[in-house]
Structures are given as structure tokens and as C-alpha cells.
Amino acid sequence: MDSQKLEEINTDLIKLKDLLWHIEYDRIIVSQSVGELLGGRTGDRFIEIFLTVQQVLTGLDRLEVRGRDSAGIHLMIQNHGLDLKTWESAKKLRTGLLTSITNLDQYEF
């Protein structure tokens, strides 16, 4: 086998390895993670939301691997229907935030 043919085969193998990595880590693992975040919810709007969240988390994870300090994310949920003008509503939101997040079906995105 001549060196030119060997180089072509090597180039193709590298492309194949990159493609397999992309499928495994950027498609399969991300879709599994989004499925976990969905927690049984269905609908395109939830998939979009949690895919975006997962992409941000993956980006943060890659930054962490590169030696950055810990980071976090902030989610802003609009049109949630809660009246935040009263102290009681704000207090209820603060104490029940995790419960509210798990009941996202009641909100429009």
C-alpha cells in the first residue's frame, strides 16, 4: 500500500472517529439528559426549554474541564401567571420554587 493511500485511510478513520464521538456525546447523551430533565413532561416547548438548559449545562461542564472556577446558570421564566406584586406571592414563590418548577405544565412558554 502506498503512502498516499495510507494517508487517505487515516484521514477517513479520523473523520469516522469524530463522527462517532459527535453522535455519542452531542446527540445520544444530550437526548438522554434532556429526557431526564423533562421528567415525563411532553411537548415541543418543554423539549426546547430543556434542550437549551442542557446545552448550557454541557457548555459549563466543558468550561469546568478547562480549569475555570465553578459557574452557574440563571433561568428566567416569563408568563408564569404569578402575581409578584404582593409580599405573599413573592414569599410563596420563594418557598415553593422547586415545586413550581416541577409543575411547569401550568405555564405557557
N, C-alpha and C positions, 0 to 999 in steps of 0.2 A: 504494500500500500504506500503510495507516495505521500509526501508531507502535506501537500495541498489538500488531498482527500481527508487526511487525518485532522487537519485544522477545521475543515467543514463539519466533520462529525463532532468534534469537540465543541464547536460553536452551537451546533444543534442540541447537543446534550445540555449545555449551559442554559439555553433558551427553554428547554423542556423542564429542567430543574426549577428555573424561575417561575414558569407557568404553574407547576405543581405546588410550589410554595404559595403562590398567589391564590390558587384555588383553595388550598387548605386553610391558610391564615386570614386572607382577606374576604373569603366567601363563606366557607363552611363554619369556621369558628365564630365569625361575626354573626352569622344567621342563628347559630345555637345560642349565642349570648343575647341576641335580640329576643329570641324565644323565651329565655329565662326572664328578661326584663318585662316582657309582655304579661307574664303571669296568668295566661289564659284569656287575656283580652283579645278581641278580634277587630278587624277593621283596618283599612289602609291608613287612616290618620294616626292610629297608635303605632303601626309599623314604622311610619315616617318619623314620628317623635322618638321612639326608642332606638331606631337605627341611627338617628342623629346623636342621641346620647351615647350610644355605644361607640360611634366614630370618635367622639370627643374623648371618651374614656381610653380608647385604644391609642389616640394621639398622646394623651397624658402618660400612658404607660410607656410609650416609646421615648418620651422625654425623660421619664424617670430612669429608664435604662441607660440613657446617655449621661447620667450623673447630675441631673437637676434636683433641686430640693423638692419636697412634696408640694403638690398643687391640688387644686380642687376645681369644681365647676359650680356654676350658679344656673338654675333653671328658672325662667320666668314664664309663668302660666297666665295667659290673658283670657278674658271672657269666662272666668271661672264662676261668676254668678254670686260671689260672696260680697256682702256689704262691709267694706273695710273702714267705713266712716265712724263706726261705733267701737268703743273700747271692748265691749263683749264679743263682737265679731272678730276683732283682731286677737283677743285672748283665746277664743275658741280655735282660731286658725293656728295659733302658735302651739297650743297644747294638742291639737288633733291633726297636725300637719301630715304625719305619716299615714294616719287613717284616711285622710282626704286624698293623698297621693294614690293609695291603693284602690280608691273608688273613682278613678278618672273617667269611667264611663258616663258619669253625670255631666261632664263638661264638654263643650264644643271646641274643637281645635280647627 
